């Protein structure tokens, strides 16, 4: 890496882990949360909500994950305030993962990557969630774009919703991943990409989304593959409100625990505007204890 090249996303994520630990806070202005926080169900309310969450997170955690859908529902003004939330989060030194879950192919998917990962873009984030269910090969353009711009991708592999089981446990019939489940094949391709493109990094810049409530053996994911260097970051929803206990991160993720982004939103956001700082501090301490 030269002086003009951006630091890889994996390096920035590793630095956040080292300074603040593994906790990531979702910025999810659900309708009921806006009401509980005394904010209007509007872009104005979502804007204020996001700024308050960022203020509470700064100096306490290193990673946030705005859920774009809760801003998108307000149309163009929703995107306008989201732009400000993203700018403020990055200005606060937070690693920002835009939870957009875009999935397409070719130039369309490349355009999504340009929107969310371009340096200087109004929607610039450090990484974005993305779907590979049109085939991992369809991610070629965003993978290359992320590599050259120092950004990250978090690829959906094993999501926690039960409706996904039939698809994610289907067996691949072709190519090098034949015999693997769809979920396992995606995880394996991510591991292969990091090995080929991020050699020498502690963490690769391409990761996977794997719910903490999933039995990874049942869905055919080999954790050892994801742990081999450079390790693939694992964005792990499912802690707190969805049922996984923060203290179980090592028992759930085994050899990959050190690369897990421990994600929580409603379990912390429900503490309200006045209680969110204390809730974050408690959760940071609990996650730190789990890693001790």
N, C-alpha and C positions, 0 to 999 in steps of 0.2 A: 504493500500500500504506500503510495506516494503522498506528499503533503497535500496535493490537490484532490485526492480520492477520499470519499467519505468513509468513516469507520463502519465496518460491517454491523448490521443489526445484532448479530449474535454476540459481538463484543460489547455493545451497549447494554444488551440484556444481561450479560454476565456481570457487568459493572453494577447494574441495578440490584441484582441478587446479592452481590458482595456488600453493598452499602446499606440496603434497606430490607433485604430478605425477599421471599418469594411471593408475598401477597400482592394480588392485583385487584383493584376495585373497579367494578363495573359502573358505568355512568348510564343508568337506565331509568329515565323519568317516566315510569309507569303512571297511569292515570291515578291509581289509588295513592301512590307516593306523593304526587303533586298535591293532592288533597290533604294528605297528612302533613305535608310541609307548609301548608297554607298558601300554595301557589296556584295560579290559574291554569286550567287545562288549555294551554296555548303555547305557541312558540316562545312567548315572553316567559312563561312559567318554566318551560324546559331549559331556556337559556339561563335563567337565574339558578335553577337546580344544578345545572352542569357547573357553573362557576363556583357555587358553594361547595360542591363535592371536590372540585380541584383545589380550592383553598384549604379544605380539610385534609386532603391527601398530601399536599406539598410538604416535604420534610418528614413525612411519616411512612410513606410507601414509595416505591420507585416506578410502578406500572399502573396505568389505567386503561380501561377498555370501554369506550363509548359505544353503546348500541345504537346504530344509525337509524334503525326503523322508528325509534321513538321521536326522532327529529323529522324524518322524512314524511311522517304522517301529516305534518303541518305545511307541506308544500314548499314553495320557494323560500318563504321566510324561515321555515324550519331549517333548511340548508344554510341559510344566511347566519342564523345564530349558532348552528353547529360549527361553521367555519371559525367563529370566535371562540367557541369552547375548545376546539382543537388547537388553535393558536395559543390560548392561555395555558393549556395543559403542557404543551411543548416548551413554552416560555418558562414554566415552573420547573423545568428539568425532568419532567415525567416521560417515561417511555410510553408511547401511545399506540395501542392496537385498535384500529378501527374495525368494529365487528360488523362487516358488510355482507359476508358470505356470498360474494359474487361468483357465479358460475356460468360459463359460456365457452366460446372457442374463438380461435383466430384473432382477427383484428378487434373484435368486440371486447374480448377479454383483455387484450392489450390496452384498450382505451380505459377499461376499469382500473387497470394498474396505473396508468398515467394519471388518472383522477386522484387516486388515493396515495400514491407513492412518489409522485414527482416532487423533487425539491422546489419549493416556492409555490406549489399548487395551493389554491384556497382550501382544499380539503387534505392537505398533507398530513400523513400519519407516519409512524415509524414502521408499522406493519399492518397488514389487513388479513382478515379471514377470507378463505376462498374455497370453492367446491371443485373437486376433481371428478365429479360423477358424469362428465362427458369424456372421461379418460384422462389419466395423468399427463399424457402427451399433449393434451389441449392446453396445459399450463406453460408450455415452452416460452411463450412471449413474456408473461408476467414473471416467470422464473429468471429469465435473462434481464428483464428490466429491474427486478429487485437486486440482482447481483451488481449491476452497474451503478445503481443509485444508493447502495448501502442500506437497503430496506429489507423487510422480512415478509414472508408469507406464512400463514398458519392454515394448513390444509385440513379440511374436514376428513376425519378417518373413522372414528367411532363415537357417534353422538348418543346422548343418553335417552332420547325419546324412543319408546318401545316400537313405534311405527317404522323405525329405520332398520330394525333387526333383520327383516327378510332380505333387504338389499345389501346391507353391510356384511352379512354372513354368507352371501352367495359366493360360489366358487368360480374363480377365474379359469377360463378354458384355454386361453391363448397366451402367446408370448412368454417372456421370461418369468412372469408371475403365475404361470399355470399351476393350479392346485392350491393356491392361497385364497383366502377369503378376500372380498373387495376391500374391507377395512384393513386387513393385514397387508394386502398388496400395495395400498396407498402408503401405509407406514413404511414399508420396505423401500418403495421408490423415493420417498423423502430421505431416508437414511442413505440411500445410494447417491442422491444428488449432493447431499452435504459432504459425503466422502470424496466426491469427485471435484467439488467446487470450493470447499471451505477448509481444505486441509490446513492444519496448524491452529485452527481456532478451537477454543474450549467448547463453545457452542456454535453449531451451524446457524445460518440465518433463515433456513426453511424448517418449519416445525409442523406439528400435527395438533389437531383438536381432538381430545379424547376425554369423554366424560368420566368424572371420578366415581360414578355409580356403576360403571361398566365392569363386567368380568372380562378382562382382556384375553384370557385363554379361550373363553367361549367364543369370542368374535375373531379369533385367529391372529391376534397381534403378538409378535415376538418382541418383548421388551429389550432383550439383549441386542437386537438389531438397532433399536433406537438409541441405545446407550453407547454404542461404539463411536469412537471419536471421528469427527466432531459430533458431539451429541446433538440430537434433534430437540429443540425446545418443545415442550408439551403444554399447550393451553388447556387447562383442566377446569371446565365448569362443573358444577354439581356439588360444591362444598356449601355448607350452611343450609340455606333455605331448601335446597333440593335433596338434602339428606346425608351427604358424606360429611364425616367429622374431620375437622382440620387436623386433629391429633393423629389421624390414620394415614397421612400422606405417604409415609414410608411403607406401611404395610400394603397400601393400595398400589403404589407405583414401583415398589421394589428397587431394582438397580437404576431406574430412571428418575428416582425421587429428586435428585439434585438438579434436574433440568425442567422441573415442573413449575409452571406459572399457576399458582394457587389462586383461583378466581372466585370472588364472592361479590355479590351485589345486594340483593334484597335483604339478606341477613344483617348487613351493615347499614344500608340505606334506611331501613325501617326504624333505626334509632332516631331519625329526624334531624332537622337542621341543627338543633341544640346539642344532640347527643352523638352525632356522627364521629366527632374527634375521639371521644372516649371509646366508642365502639371499634374504631380503627385501631387504636392503641391496644385494646384487649385482644383483637384478632391478630395483630402483628406479634404480640407476645406469645400467643398460643401457637402460631405457625413457627416462630423461632424455637419454641420449646420442642416442637415435633421434629425439628431438624438438629437439635442439640445432640 
